[in-house]
Amino acid sequence: MSLLHHKESSSQRPHKIGLLTSVFLVASVMIGNGIYTSLGIQLMSIPSGFGILVLWTLAGIVALCGALSYAEIASYLPHSGGDYYYLAHIYHPAIGTMAGIITLLAGFVAPIALASMAFGKYFQDFFPGVPPMLSSMLLVTIITIAHLLHWNVSVLFQNTLTILKFVLIAGIIVFGFYYTSLSPKILLPSKRAFQELLEPTSGVVLLFCFYAYSGWNSSVYIADDIISSRKTVGWSLVIGTLLVILLYLLLNTIFLLAAPISALQGTLNVGTIVAIHLVGPVGGRIMAGLIAIGLVSGISGMIWIGPRMTQAMGRDLVALRWLSPVSRNHVPIRSTLLQYLLVLVVLATGSFKAVLVTTQVPIIFCSLLGVIGLIVLRQRYLKTETVTSLSPRRGFRCPLYPLPSLCFALLSLLALIYTIITNPLEAGVGGLIILVALGCYPILKKKN
């Protein structure tokens, strides 16, 4: 079936979701385990509060540039499928297939597994007798079952979890600023802090920030299910990303002021360490439980939207046609179960840092192609005029074009170069994933 015509009939469509739920989805997927786990690893390379906040701000600007670019692309290509659909349309179906495979593995399966690992760690802090692996796998199983029931269940489930997450974050921010005792001087710039920002290791720190901001394009994967997808999808990306940037800077400021850097370095359960220093061991245990609950929303969001892209691939690629069916309740059951099994495999075999660094290389590469695709689309439609030109009433226009796209491209390239320099093995594996995914297209487009 052509990529241009893949919407389901109106009788099969559920009630479409609006801007609020779309923003909730973007924010909940972005605010995952990255904000609660990355800081401890980052401080091992850059032990400066100022440097850390600069890199989180820089990564937020990159994410916003990506969101602004994708917001306009959604006006041109207002259907579900995300990077797979966009890159197949803008460049070639082989490029789209590569992006689809990479996004499935590195954009959904790996992040779901990583967030579940973090959940298991925080859950163990609250219930010491529960093995992290057991709670991680059990959580993924329960959420998957919930999203297999009905589309409306997925919407209600996701909105409820996201509201709970926002209440939790608001509590951490208010509670943290009230009880913090360290001097804000550690956040001020220094000569050493500027030197650290120029060292190659800052690229890896930035990569962890990119990981924490990943998900800024979440709503494009279910564009067909969103009201007025040409406008609503774009605004959900921008509003959701701006909200997350603000929350991330506030949370990192509290973390840096609440506990000594030496206590945070190298730890994955940053929230627990912060709470222990603020109110003692009991508070740390309670905080661990709350953060574990907060992580559920992001895991749920990824489990919800990931199969929509795989289903789109099943509609277009003959060898994956078995992934395309949708149940009467508008659930892509086979795509969801495939994602579930792959997550369990990564959980059973993966290492947190190795999985993160390896998967970020191909994900950044695909996002780079997608964002640059806005420039390609504008030039193509300007020359051929095969698509009616957009107006502010018809769709989203990227402000200051092409600066956001070029800024995203430049900083993404720098992050990739730093990763290759400092983590050549993981970067090499990431490059191999790209080549293998690209080589899958000739196989997948043919009949078995």
N, C-alpha and C positions, 0 to 999 in steps of 0.2 A: 504494500500500500504506500502511496506517495506520502512523503513527509508533509506535503502541503495540506493534505486532507486526512486528518486523523482524529477529529472530534467525534465523540459518541453521539448517538441520537438523543434528541431532547427528552425522550421518554425514559432514557437510562440515567439522565443526570440527576444528582441529588440537589437539594437546596444549596445554592452557592453561598460562599462565605464572604463577609465584607472586610472593610479596611481594618477594623479592630482585631479580628481573629487573625488576619494576615500579618499584622504587626506583631501580635502575640507569638505567632509561629516563628517569625524571623528572630525576635529577641530570645525566645526560649531555646532555639537551636544554637544561637551564638553563645549564650551564657551557659556553657556546659562546664566540663571539668577543667578547662584551660585556666580560668581565673583562679581556681582553688588549688591548682597543682603546679603551674608553670613558674611562679615566683621563686620557689625554693631552688629550682634548677638554674634559673636565670641569675640569681645572686651569687652562684658559684663562679660565674664568668664576669659579672659586673656588680661588685659589692657597693654600689652607690645608689641611694634612693633617687637622686636627681636623674641619673642615667637611665634607671629602670622606667621612670615616669615618662622621660623623653621618648624612649622606644615604644612604650605602650601608646603614647599619643601619635607617634609616627605611623604605627601599624593601624591605628584607628583612622587616620587620614587616608591611608591606602585602601582600607575597607570601604570608606565613604566614597572614594573615587570609583572603586569597582561598582558600588551600589548605584551611583549616579549614571554610570555607563550602561549597566544592565537595565536600569529603569527605562532608558530610551530604547534599548534593544527590545524590551518587552512590548513597546508600542508598535514596533515593526513586526515582531514575531510573537503574537499573543496567545501561544498555546503551551501546554505542559511539555515537560521533557528536559528542561534546564540546559546544561552544557551540551548534552547529546543533541538536542533539537537545534540549539543555536549554532553550534559549530558545523553540523551537517548542512544547515541551510546557508551559512555564510561562506564556508570553504568547500567542503566535499563530504559526502557520506562516510568516507573512510576516516576523516578527521573526527567527525561526530561519533562514529563507533569507538574510536580510540578514547575520546572524552567520556563516553558512556561507561566503558569498561573501567577506566581509571576512577571515575566518580563513584561507581558502585563499590569498588574495593577500597579506594583511598579517601573518598568523600563521605561514604556512609558506613560501610562495614568496619573500617579501622576506627573512625571516631566513636561509633557506638561501642565498640570493644574497649577503647581507651576510657570513655566516660564510665562504662560499667566497672572497669578496674578501679577507677577512682571511687565510685560508689562503694565497691566492696571494701576498700581501705577505710573510708570514713565510717561505714556501717560496722566494721570490726572495732573501731575506736569506741563506738557506742555499745556494741555487744561483743566483747572480746572473745567469746567462745565460738563465734561464727566465722568459718574460713572465708576469706574474701572471694575466692573463686566460686564457691557455692552461692553466695548471695548475688554475685554478678550475673551468673547464668540464670538464676531464678528470676531476677529482675527482668532480664531480657525476655525470658519466656512469658512472664505475666503480661508485660506491655504488648508483646507481639499478639498474644491471644486477644487482648482488648481491642487492638486495631483490626483484627480479623472479623470482628462481630458485625460492624455496620459503619458506614461513613459518618452518620450522625453521632455514633458513640465516640468515634475518633475526634470529632470537633469538640464535643462536650468534655471529653477526657483531657484533651490538650489545653483547652481554655482554663479548666479548673486547676490543672497542674501549674500553668503559667502564672495565674493569679497568686497561687500559693508561693511560687518562686519569688515574685515581686515583693510580697509581704515579708518573706524571709530576708531578702536583700535590704529592704528598707530598715528592718530591725537591726541587721548587722551594721549598717551605716550609722544609724542613730546611737546604738549601743556602743559602737566603737569610738565615735567622736566624744561620747560622754565619759568613757572610762580610760581612754588612752592617756599615757603619762610621759612618753618620750618626747624629747625636744624636736620641733619641726626643722631644726637646723640640718638634720640628716637629709632633708629633701632639697636643700639649697645647692646651687651649682658650685663646683670647685674645679681647679685645674686638673686634678686627677680624674674627675668625672668626665671631663671633655676628652681626655686622653683615652679613657676606656671606650668611649663611643666611636673612636677612630680605629680601634683594634679589630682584627678579623672575627674575634669571638662575639662581637656585638651582632654580627650577622646571624649567628645561631640563636642568640637571645631574641632577635627580631623574628626569627622563624617560629619560636614558641608563641610570640605575640600574634603572628599570623594565624597560627593554629587556634588560638583563643578567639580570634575574630572570625574564623571560618563559619559559614552559615549566613553571611550577609546576603546571599542570593537564594535563600531557602524558598521563598514563595514562588519563584519562577518554575519550580518543579510541579506545582499544582495550579498553574495559571488558568487552565480550563475550568477549574472549580471555584474561581474567584470572580465576584461581580465586577463588570467593566474592567477586564483584565488589562486593557491597554493603558489605563490610568492607575487603577488600584494596586496592581502588582508593583509598579514603579514607586509609588508613594510608600508602600509598605516596606520596601527595601531601604529607602532613605530614612524614614522616621525610625524604623527599628534599629538601624545602624547608629544613628545619632544618639538614641536612647542608651544603647549598649556602651558607646564610647564614654558617655558621662558616668555610667555606673561603674565601668572598669576603672576609671581614674579615681573615683571616690573609694572603691574597695581596695585598690593597691595602696592608696595613701593611708588608709586605716591599717592595713597589714604592716606597712613599713614603720608606722608610728607606734604600733601596739606591742611589737616584739623586737628584740635585738636581731640584727642581721645575722649574727653568728648562730642564733637559734633557728633561723628560717632556712639557712643554706643547706641544700641537698635534700630537703624533705618534700614529700608529695602531699602530705596532709597539712597544708599551710593554715587552713582555717582552725584546725584543732590547736595547733601551737599558739596561734594568736589568742584564742579564747582562754587557754591555760594561763598565758601571761596577763590577760586582762582580769579574770575573775577566779582563777584557780582550776584544779583538775576536774572538779564537778562541772564547771562551766564549759571546760574544754570538751568533755564527754557529750554534754547537751548540744554544743555547737556542731560536733561531728555528726550527730543524728540529724540536725536540721539541714546541714549542707548535703548530707546523703539524700534527704527528701528533695532538696532543691535541684539536685542533679537529674532526678527522674524526668523532669519536664523536657530537658534537652534531648535525652535519650529517646523519649516518646516521640518528639518532633521528627527526629531523624528516621525512626522506625516507620513513622507515618508517611513521609514524603519520598523516601528512597525508592520504594517499589514502583512509584508512579513513573520514574524515569526508566526503570527496567521494563515496565509494561510498554512504554512507548517504543523501546528498542524491539520488543517482541512483535509489535505491529508492523515494523519496517524491515526486519531482518528475518529471512526465511528460517534459518537454523534456530532462531530464538522464538519462533511463533508460539511455542508452547507456553511462553511467559505472558502472552497478551490477554488471555481470558480474564473477565471481571465477573464477580459474583452478582447475584440479584441485589445485594446490599452495597454494590459499587465498591467492592474490595478486590484488588488484584492478589488473589490468594497465593497463586504459585510464585509470583515475584516476591511476595512478603516472606514466604517460607524459605525461598532460596537465600534471601538476605539473612534470615534468622540462622540458618545452618552455617553460613560463612562467618557470621559473628561468633558463633560457638567455637569454630575452628581457631580463629584469631585469639579468643580468650584463652583457649587451652594451650596455645603455643607462643603467644606474643610477649615481647618485652616492651614496657611503656615507652622509653626513650627511643629505642630502635624503630619501633613501629611508627612513632610520631615523625621522626626525621625522615625516614624512608618514604613515607606517604606524602609528606608535604611537598617534595620536589615535583612529582607529577601533577599534584593538585594545583600548585602555583603556576605550572606550565600551562595547564588547561584554562585556568582563570585568565592568564595573560593573553592567550589566543582569543578568549571570549571578549575581553574588554577592548582589545585592538579591533575586534570585529565590528564595533560601532563605527569606527572610521571607514572600514570597508563598506558597511551598509550605506552610510551617508553618501559616499562616492558613487556606489552602484545605483542607488535610487535617484541620485541627482542626474546621472547620465541617461538612464533608461526610462525613468519615471513610470516604472511598471507598478509601483505602489503609490497610492494617493499621498501627497506630501502631508506631513503631520502638522497640526496646529495645536496651540495650547489647550483647545477644547477636546481634541481628538486623542491626545496622548501626552506622554511625559517628554520634555526636552531637556537634555543634559546642559546645565548652566556652565558657562565658561568653556564650552567645547572648543578645542579638543584637549584642554589642559588636564582635566581629571583622568582621561584615558592615558595620556602620555605620562602623567605622574605615577599612575598605577604600574604602567609598563616598566618605567625606569627603576622604581624601588623594588619591584618584583624581580627584575633581572639582577639587581645588586644582592638581594637575598639569596638567589640561586647561586651566584658566584661565590659568596661567602660560605655557603653550605658545601659546595664542591671543594673549596680550599680546606675547610676545617673538618669536614666529615666525608672524605672521598669515598669510603666504602658504601655508606648509606646513600650518598648521592648517585653512585654508580648503579646501585640496585634500583633506585628510583628511575634513572635513565633507561635501564633495561625494561622496567615495567612499561614505560612509554613506547618503546620499540615493539615489544611483544603485543601490546594492545593495538598498535597500528597495524601489525601483521595479521591480526585476527579478522579484519574486514573481508578479505577475499574468501575466507572460510565461511563466515557467518552469513554472507549474502547469497550463498548457493544453497540449493536443496540438499538435504542429507540423503 
